[in-house]
Amino acid sequence: MPLTQLLQTLPSPQTATDKGGYDYDLVIVGGGIIGLTLASALKDSGLKILLVEAKVASAAVAKGQAYAIHMLSALIYQGIGIWDKMLPQIAKYHHVRLSDADYSEVVEFNTADLGTPELGYVAEHQALLQPLQEFVRDCTNVTYLCPAEVVKTEYQQDIVAIDIKVAEHTRTVRSKLLVAADGARSPIRQGAGIKTHGWKYWQSCIVAFVKPEKPHNNTAYEKFWTSGPFAILPLPGNRCRIVWTAPHEEAKALCELGDEQFLTELSRRFGNHMGKLELLGDRFIFPVQLMQSDRYVLPRLALIGDAAHNCHPVGGQGLNLGIRDAAALAQVIQTANAKGKDIGNIQILKRYERWRQRENLTILGFTDLLDRMFSNNFLPLLLVRRLGLWIMRRVPLLKIYTLKLMIGLKGQTPELAKR
């Protein structure tokens, strides 16, 4: 729908203030993967939804990032009915190899451990975002406003009034519920006064695409070095995504190297099992942090994805936690709406918070423990972690439990994932 037509459908400030009722049942701020996932999950809910995204759609799709997609996330997208559109652009991995620097005991997870055809998937940003954008545009109950910006929110007893700026024009809409899916620096969260706790790590992550000389054999690697974790994720076209964690100054120095020097250093971490490496495109660097919001909900407000939490990238948990948030919130509000209850009521929203805040905290703690345990040379910890790897190789129940925890199969499963 053209922006001019969309503007006509939005009420003017005077109309929104004077009339009773709601313009929308739900307004989602943030049209990234998580916001789009929530809108998609509510396609058959009967709820009238407005999705507001600040970036133009083409710019959002062009983001150069890739993610590990866990089994539970795949089941959620399958339940929504969009997974088949994503799958052709996504790589499957059948093996995961976990190792500690040069220690000989390597823990290998295989499909036989779960009895599934694959252990997980790896997707580039556009492989997820573009199908979600197209899916939402076909949802008759969703108005997709992009680009647009929320400039003001006012929480009242029965509604939240939201001022939205589109093409230099501002309009106000009224909604039962506002959902913040607007990222780690969420203006919506900050405007609501919700505090966060956590810390910035001493590390940064370097991410890049490479093409190895030999096949990657659909294997994902998590290699722990004393400077930080190093992950290799397989992608279609025999490409790999590397996620290299190192102390800030070391990471910065690595990024400033020429391509040949960088590849030399990369090969030392990567190993020679795939032959010579070719660097594809630019390298990017970003700092690492852990963050948990004190609250995920207030009356008329819910936080999902990075607006609610951030974790260390070890194990590729971040995006997957957000996908589970979206599925959980969709289930809670859809159930409440079907019973004629107010979806913005704090008691309803608390059900989502109790579900997701506790589970997310478990994963945040687990990833933090992994990073601290492995990113040091302290002899007692060195002995403990290597003993742990030795035991994990020999105790199948422990190995399978760890695998299920990391791919989301421990905890409450959303109904979407059971379809």
Secondary structure, DSSP 8 states (H G I E B T S, - for coil): --HHHHHHHS--HHHHHHS-S-SEEEEEE--SHHHHHHHHHTTTS---EEEE-SS-HHHHHT---EEEE-HHHHHHHHHHT-HHHHGGG-EEE-EEEEEETT-S--EEEEHHHHTSS-SEEEEEHHHHHHHHHHHHHT-TTEEEE-S-EEEEEEE-SS-EEEEEEETTEEEEEEEEEEEE-S-TT-HHHHHTT--EEEEEEEEEEEEEEEEESS--TTEEEEEEETTEEEEEEEEGGGEEEEEEEEEHHHHHHHHTS-HHHHHHHHHHHH-STT-SEEEEEEEEEEEEEEEEES-SEETTEEE-GGGTEE--STTS-HHHHHHHHHHHHHHHHHHHHHTT--TT-HHHHHHHHHHHHHHHHHHHHHHHHHHHHHS---HHHHHHHHHHHHHHHH-HHHHHHHHHHHTT-SS---GGGG-
